[in-house]
Amino acid sequence: MLLAIDCGNTNTVFSIWDGEKFLCTLRTSTHHARTADAYFTWYSTLVNHYGIKVEITDVIISSTVPRVVFNLRVFADRFFGCRPLVVGKPECVLPVDPRVDEGTIVGPDRLVNAAGAFDRHGGDLIVVDFGTATTFDVVAKDGAYIGGLIAPGVNLSLEALHMAAAALPHVDISKPKKVIGTNTVDCMQSGVFWGYVGLVRESCARIKTERDRPMTVIGTGGLATLFNETVTLFDELEDDLTMHGLTVIHAHNQKG
């Protein structure tokens, strides 16, 4: 049984994969000081709560926070007796190597998204991931990650407005009732919401023009559905793309 771990800047997600489906998905906040014992206490408590009885034999990790990887390695070794695969490390082989500038270190989350999206949808893709940052990953016809864009995340932008301007409150992103806000909160929500709609549309249009070919746009991340409810930005929505990509990379390494 495979335990797939995706550690982002804000949240860390654990999913148990039985070879055909995910049995459960558990989420906690990312904290670099969390020990292996603390991970196991949290993990085992929730697994027992859901009544899941499985034997983990393999672990794969994708982490955009390098400082947490050591404790996750210890967690896998101490409690499951296995050496985890870590995306981005030399021992973890990708289905297709990325084609970027020499010396560039590509975020493991972007490599995983590319692998997962290619497995489900083939090549010539744009993967838009709404996380702490909003990323655009371009996947070639053969499945290679070939670059993309990085923009501030939606919630990061709202937090920056609140922190930098004393008169502006903290607000959550939501679908605005109309474009023109008639109070401060509505103005902020409309500005960020429609600003990101424009960001996605323009960025994807320019990528397609530069690539000069039809491309499928995949939306993923917690806010992708919210944006797509109002305007059609994506050809496909994937709520488990990163976790699926981890299973694809794990399976590829098992073949060797």
Secondary structure, 3 states (H helix, E strand, C coil): CEEEEEECCCEEEEEEECCCCEEEEEEEECCCCCCHHHHHHHHHHHHHHCCCCCCCCEEEEEECCHHHHHHHHHHHHHHHCCCCEECCCCCCCCCCCCCCCCCCCCCHHHHHHHHHHHHHHCCCEEEEEECCEEEEEEECCCCCEEEEEEEECHHHHHHHHHHHCCCCCCCCCCCCCCCCCCCHHHHHHHHHHHHHHHHHHHHHHHHHHHHCCCCEEEEEECCHHHHHHHCCCCCEEECCHHHHHHHHHHHHHHHC
